[in-house]
């Protein structure tokens, strides 16, 4: 499984970013996909997941601000991040399978300035 994440960058508080993760080597439409993040000095945490049928789940701290979606035709999962806060600063990773048991992307840095 190969997962290629992109879309990170530097943004001011209140701004938006959209992360993308292109998958290969996997039957994408049959895979649970997730976005995780890891801030300096903190453990990696689950941000959002999207299931095979399109059901989504979110960490409480991002509910109402972040939206996960998938395009099975493109084997790509997205994370739309709005109303970004400095505490959202982290390396964001996409992952395949429950708890990422099928593979991880390389991570993309998101930095939110105050």
Secondary structure as GFF3:
##gff-version 3
##sequence-region A 1 114
A	DSSP	beta_strand	2	6	.	.	.	ID=ss1
A	DSSP	beta_strand	9	12	.	.	.	ID=ss2
A	DSSP	beta_strand	17	24	.	.	.	ID=ss3
A	DSSP	three_ten_helix	28	30	.	.	.	ID=ss4
A	DSSP	beta_strand	33	38	.	.	.	ID=ss5
A	DSSP	beta_strand	45	50	.	.	.	ID=ss6
A	DSSP	beta_strand	56	58	.	.	.	ID=ss7
A	DSSP	three_ten_helix	60	62	.	.	.	ID=ss8
A	DSSP	beta_strand	66	71	.	.	.	ID=ss9
A	DSSP	beta_strand	76	81	.	.	.	ID=ss10
A	DSSP	three_ten_helix	86	88	.	.	.	ID=ss11
A	DSSP	beta_strand	90	96	.	.	.	ID=ss12
A	DSSP	three_ten_helix	98	100	.	.	.	ID=ss13
A	DSSP	beta_strand	103	104	.	.	.	ID=ss14
A	DSSP	beta_strand	108	113	.	.	.	ID=ss15
###
